[in-house]
Amino acid sequence: QVQLVESGGGLVQPGGSLRLSCAASGFTFSWYAMSWYRQAPGKERELVAGIPGISTGGRTNYADSLKGRFTISRDNAKNTVYLQMNSLKPEDTAVYYCNAKNRFTDYWGQGTQVTVSS
């Protein structure tokens, strides 16, 4: 019943932009903090950006290396969280995952591939 479905990944040239979307269903979206993670081949999964839910506490945050290039946003009316990715670099190549979390639960999407290459 609970689903997080990522979309918007693909192949992009260095310096290009991409907008990822994560459509949520099966839970009360606005209550959950939403995050984007990524995992490159041979590396651990890392937090890219997070944005709080209505009562989760915290604030919008980004990995230091990505601040200024990536922007997370959400539309609670559409049950969707976005990741705007600008000035993309080859090292941004990874599978990007959507995450929903509150004090009780932790949900993950299947991921979408982002490849930055000439």
N, C-alpha and C positions, 0 to 999 in steps of 0.2 A: 504493500500500500504506500509506504513512504518511498518517494523517489526524488532524486536530484539528477537532473539531466543537463549535462554541459553541452554547449555548442559554440561554434565560432572559431574553432581551431583550424589550422592548416599551414600551408607553406607561405612564408613571407620573406622578402629580401631584407638584409640589414638596413636599419633606419626606417623601416616601415612600421605600420600600425595594425593592430588587430583588436577586436572587441569580443571578449568571451561573455557568454550568458549562461546562467544556471537557473533552470526552471524547477521550482520546488512544488511538491504536492504531498498530501497525506498527513500533514501536520500544520500547526499554527505558526506560519512562517515568521510573523512579526515578533514572536517571543524569543526567537533564536538568534544568537550571534552567528554571522555568516563569514566564512573565510575562503580564501583561495590558497591552495598549496601547490607545489610542483615537485616533480621528481625527474631528474636527468639520469641517463644510463650510468650505473655504477655508483650513484650517489644516494644519500638519504633524502627522504621527503622533507621539504622545508616550507615554512610559512612564507607566503608571498604578501598577503594583506588580510586584514580582518576588520569587520564593522559590527558594532554591537546591536543586539536586539533591544526591544523596549525596556526590559527589566534585567538584562544580563550584566549590567555594569561595564566598565571599560570604555574605550574610545577607539575610533578608527586608527589603525596603525599599519605600518609597512615595514618590510625588510629594509634595512638601511641602504643596501646597494640598489634598491629599486625606487626609493623615494624620489619623486619628481618625474619619473617616467611612467609609473603605473598608477591608476586610480580605481579604487573600489567604490561601488555605489549600490544602492538597493532601491527597489520599488515594491513596497509592501502590498500595494493594491494589485500588483501583477505577480506576486510571489516569486520574484526574480532578483538575483544578484548579478552584477556585472563586474567585469575587469577590463578597463581600457588600458591597452598596452601600446605605448609609443616609443619611438627611438629604439626599436628592438635590436638586440645584439645576438650573435650566434650562441653565446652562453645562456641565453634565455630559452634555448631549445630544451623542451621537457614535456612530460605529460602533466597537464594542469587539472587539479581536482577541486571540486566544490565540497565544502564542509559546512554542516549545520550543527550547532552545539548549544545546549543549555545545561542547567544543573543536573538534569536527569538523563539526557540522551546525547548521542553523538552519531551523526549520519554522514555518509560519504557518497559522492557520485562515482561514476565509472571512469571519469577522466576524458580529456580531449587532448590530442597531440598538437603541439605547437613546434614548428620547425623553422628556424631562422637561418637562411642560407642563400648564397648567390647561385 
